Amino acid sequence: DGIGEASMLGFDPIVASLLEEWGEAYLVGKDPMANELHWMRLYQDNIGRGGRLFSTALSGIDLALWDLRGKALGVPVYKLLGGPIRDKIRVYANGWYTTPGAPELNAEEAKRVVAMGYTAMKFDPYGHDSYYTITAEEAQLSEDRVAAVREAVGPDVDILVEVHAKFNVHTAIELGQRLEKYRPFWFEEPVSQENVSEMAQVRDHVRIPIATGERLYLKYPFYELVKAQAVDVLQPDICNAGGITELKKIAAIAESQHVSMAPHNTNAAVGTVASMHLDVAMPNFLIQEYHAEFYEPHYFEVFDGLPRQKDGYVELSEDAGFGLTLNEDVFNAHPYIPLGRGERGI
């Protein structure tokens, strides 16, 4: 059997109902090797296509089909994607910090991340209460958080600054310029990801690479970002943007204009490992988001075969498919817990 993942914080039961309906109505009895055909039919034949719910369900099916194909052929999925370009995947830590936290607290947390072996880490220094604009006091406190983390980790560890699309273009430019001296690896989602012209304005005025894409779905909006020269790094999520089949196309669009790929990932084990199989075979891969060591301890027990981070990198095995085997006892011991739709995601 192939294993997929279709995670969507707060809406998983709705996605599950879509998967059940599509499986019964279309997939049963079809050739499991025809990934591209099934993707096209599920997309083109659906009048209501589009949106995150739709693309998340489509992603889950696509991942399961890639895993199934790899298992049937006895090879890891990355060998079906053109083979490995690199033998290990650089990862950055996320989920490690308190927000909003005092600068001193974030600095101590960052030191612990470095002690775990990471050479890159991401955090949002702006908290949850500032939208569109920010007070002078909060802007200074946010900068102090970045300064404290930079001092704590030294010049050789990469700091990735997350903004969660909070600000208008003028505020984003001001805040980005204030951070330039701390040499962030990137400035993520400084403005709403749908507003291509504003994203381009930020990129033109801030001397930090601009990353975005975690809340964009299917290839089409990514093309618009690349065409407008509004972005340096694309961040599609393999569980939301259309699965491996669609992320391959997004990566090709990005590569045509020398834009890097750094897949977004706040997913469970399957989405994380599926992203890594694509990373290994993707020419313009940059770095992979990695939460695993900051999740609940049973994360590493639900599946056998999960790769572990070492010295800021992850290596994949030669096992077939995604190389994962479900531990049903552990899985059943930790049933699904609904996330309230008012609760914040990552």
N, C-alpha and C positions, 0 to 999 in steps of 0.2 A: 504494500500500500504506500501511496505517496502522502507525505505530511506537509500541510501548508499552514499559513497563519494569516488571519484577517483581523488585526487588532485595530480598534477605534475607540479610544477612551470615552466611556459614557454611553456608547451606542452599540456595543457588541451584540446584544440580543437582536437588534434590528438587522445587523449584518448577518447573523446566524440564520435568520429567517430567509434572507435572500439566497444564501448558499443552499439551503435545503430546497427552496423552490427551483433554483437553476439546476441543481443536481438531478432532481426528478424530471424536470421538463426538457432538459437538453443533454446533459452529460452522460447519463446512464446508457451504456451500450456503444459509446463512441470510441474511436481509436485514441488511446491515451498518449500516443506519440505526436499527435497533431496539435501541438501547443498553439502555433500561430493561427491555425484554422479556428480553433475553439475561442481564442481571444477575439478574433475578428467577428465571428458570428455572435458571440455574447454582446459585443459592443454594437455592431452595425444593426442587428436585428432588434435592439431594445429601443423603443421610442423614447423612453425616459432616461436615456443614457446621460452620463455626466454627473458631477458632484462626488463628494467624498464617500458617501455610502456605497454608491455604485462601484467606484474604482477600488474600494477596499475589498468588497466581495470578489471582484474580478481578480484582484491581486492574490487573494487566498487560494483561489482555484489554480491560478497560474503557477504559484509556488509548489503546490501539491503535484501538479503535472511534471514540473521539472525534477522534483525529487523522485517521482515514480519512474521517469525516463532513465535517470541515472542508475537507479536500483535495477531496472530491467536489463540495462546494458552492462552493469557491473563496474561503473566508473563514477568518480565524483562529478558533481554538476559542473564544476569549473572546467573540466576537460571537454564538456559539451559546449562551452562558451568560447572555445578557441585555445584552451590550455592556459597554464599559468604564465604570467609575465613576471611575477615576483614570487618569492618563496615565503614571504611573511607580510602581514598587514599591519601598518601602523594604526594605533587606536588612540583616541583621547577619552579621558574620564569625564563623565557627567553624572549628576545626581549626588555629588560629594559634599555640597556646601549648604549652609544655612542661609535662607533668604526671607526677609532682609536680615543680614547679619552685620555685626560690628566689624570694621576692617581687621581688627586684631583676631577675631574669631575666624574669619575667612582665611587669614594668613596661616593660622595654625592648622586649619583643615587642609589647606593646600600643601603644607609640608607633609602631612600624612599621605596625601596622594602621591607625591614624589617618592616617599619611602616605599610605596607599593610597587614602584618601578615605572610609573607613567612619565612620559616626556612631554605630554600635552594635556591640558585640562580646559574645560569650558565652564563659564558661569555667567549668570545675569546679575550685574551689580546694581541694577536699577530698582529692584523690589517689584511689588505688585500694584502699587497705588498711583503711579504716574502714567498718565495717558495724554497723548498729543504734545503736552508741554511738561516742564518740570520746574520746581522751584530752585532758586539759586542754592539754597541750603542742601537740598537733596542732590543736586548736580555735583556739589562739592563732595558730599558723602559718598556718592557713587564712584567718583574719581579716586577718592581715598581708598576705597575697597580694592580697586584695580592696582593702585600704587602699593598697597600693603601686600597683595598677592605677588606682584612682581618682585618686591624686595625679598619676600619669603622664599621664592623658588629660584631666584637668580636669573641671569640673562639667557641661559641655555634651554629653559623649559618654555614651551609655547603656551600662551594664554589666549584662549578663544573667547571673545566677548559676545554674549547673547543679549538681544534686546527684545525679542518677542513682539516685534512690529508695533511697538507702543507709540512712537512719536511721529509728529509731522516733520516735513522735510527740513525746515529751518532748525528745529530742535535737534534732529538727528545729526545734521552737519556740525552744529556747535559741539555736541557731545563727542562725536567722532574725532573732531580736531583736538579736543582736550586730551584724548587718549593716545594720540599718535606717538608721544614721547615714551610710552610704555611698550611700544612695538607689539601690539596684538597680532596674532596669527591671522585673525579676520574679525570683521564687525558684522554680526549676523542679524538679519531682518531688522535693519534700522527703521524702516517704514513698512507699510502694508505691502505684502508681496504681490498683490494684484496691481499695484500702481507702478507700472514700469517706468514712466517718465520721472517720477519722484525718486525711484531707486537709482536711476541713471544720474540724477542731480547729486545725490549723496556720493556716488562713486566718483563723480567729477571733482568733488570738493574735499574729499577725505582721503588721506594717504594711508589707508588701510584696505586690504582686500575685502570686498563685499561678498557675503554669502547669503543665499536665500533659497527657499523651495520646499520646506517641509510641509507647507499647507497648500501646495499646488498639486494637481492631479492630472495624469495623462500627459502626453508630450507637448501639447499645443501651447500652454502658457510658458513652458520652458523655452520654446522656440522664440517667443516674443521677447523674453528677457535677454537671450543671447543676441538676437538681431539688433536690439536697441543698445548693445554694449553696456548693459546696466548691472552686470554681475561678473565676479571673478570665479566664484565657486557655486555650483548647483548642489542642492541637498534634497533630492527626491527621497521619499520613504518607500521602501520596497513593499511594505504592507498596505500602502494607501495609493500609490501613484500608478499602479498597474502591473506590479510584479516584475520578475526578471525580464520577461518579453518586452515590456514597455521601457524599463530602465536602460536596457541595451540601446534603444533608439534615442532616449534622452541623452545618454552618454555620447552617442555619435554626433548629435546636434551640437553638444558642448565642445567636443573635440574639434569640430570643423572651424571653430573660432578660438581655439586654445584656452577654453574654459575648463577648469578642473571639476571633478566629481567627488563629493564627500557625503555619501548617503546618510540621511537622517535616520536615527534609530533609537526609539524608546520602547522597542518591542520586546517580546519574550524570546525564547531560545531559537525558534525556527526562523523568525524574521531576522534576528541577529546573524545567524550562521548563513542564511541565504544571501544577505548583504555581502558577507565576506567572500562567498563563492564568486559573486560578481566582481568584487574588488580585485581579487587575484588575477582576473582575466581582463580587466578594464585598463586600456592604455593611459587614460587621463585621470586615474584614481589618485586622490591626494591623502585622505585620512578618514578613518571610520569612527563614528560615535559609538561609545561602549559604556553601558550602564551596569553590566552584569554583576560586578563586584559590589555594587551599592544597592542591589535588590535584596529581597528576602533570601535567607540562606538556602532554602530548598530550591532556588533557581537552578543550581548545579546538580540537583538530584532528580529533577523531572525527566531529563533525557540523559542517557549514556552517550558518550562521544562528544560532549561539549568541549570546545577548545578553551584554553585559559590564557590570560594575558601574562606575558613575561617580558620585562624590560621595555614595556611600551609597545609590544608587538604581539600578534596572535598568528599561529601557524595552523593550517588546516591539515587534516589527515587525507589518506588515499582511499578512505572508505566510500562505498557507493552512495549515490544520491547526495544528500546533505550530511551523511555520516552520523545521523542521529537515530537512536532507538528509544521509544517512549517507555518510561517506567510507570506502568499503569497504577501500581499501588501508591506511589508518591503523588501522581496526578490526581487520583481520586481522593486522596487525603487532604487536598487543598482545592476545594471547589471554587467556582467562579464567585467573586464578590462584586456586586454592581458598584460602579463608581457614579456618584450623583452627578448629574449634568451641570450642576453649579460649581462642582469642585474643579480645581485647576489641574490641567494636564501639564506636560513638560514641553 
